[in-house]
Amino acid sequence: MSVLSNQCLKERIPDIESLKEQVSAWTNDHNNSKVVNWQFTTDDARIKLRKLHPAYAVS
């Protein structure tokens, strides 16, 4: 929501239909232009967060 607010909703929007159009256009553009490069694996998370979730800790 913060990214949407900062990138799309800075100016005043006159009506709900304009808001829907702007949010829809931003969402489509954002989803089509971003590629996520996941580097934090499940095993890494279990090691790093073992204090928070000891039942899932890797030995």
C-alpha positions in Angstrom: 0.0 0.0 0.0 2.8 2.4 0.8 4.4 1.9 -2.7 1.0 2.4 -4.3 0.4 5.5 -2.3 3.8 7.0 -3.0 3.9 6.3 -6.7 0.3 6.6 -7.8 -1.8 8.5 -5.3 0.2 11.7 -4.7 -2.3 14.0 -6.5 -5.9 14.6 -5.7 -8.2 12.2 -7.6 -11.6 13.7 -8.4 -13.9 10.6 -8.3 -14.0 6.9 -7.6 -13.9 5.9 -11.3 -10.7 7.8 -11.8 -9.2 6.2 -8.7 -10.1 2.7 -10.0 -8.6 3.5 -13.4 -5.3 4.8 -11.9 -4.9 2.0 -9.4 -5.7 -0.6 -12.1 -3.2 0.9 -14.5 -0.5 1.2 -11.8 -1.1 -2.4 -10.6 -0.8 -3.8 -14.2 2.3 -1.8 -14.8 3.9 -2.8 -11.5 3.1 -6.5 -11.8 4.4 -6.7 -15.4 7.6 -4.8 -14.9 8.9 -6.3 -11.7 10.9 -9.5 -11.4 11.6 -10.9 -8.0 14.9 -12.5 -7.4 14.4 -14.6 -4.2 17.7 -15.1 -2.5 16.5 -16.0 1.0 15.7 -19.7 1.0 13.3 -21.5 3.4 16.3 -23.2 5.1 18.0 -19.8 5.5 14.9 -18.4 7.1 14.6 -21.3 9.5 18.2 -20.8 10.6 17.9 -17.1 11.0 14.5 -17.1 12.6 14.9 -20.2 14.8 14.4 -18.2 18.0 11.0 -17.0 16.8 9.9 -20.5 15.6 11.9 -23.1 17.4 9.6 -26.0 16.2 10.9 -25.4 12.6 14.6 -25.0 13.4 17.0 -26.9 11.3 19.5 -29.0 13.3 
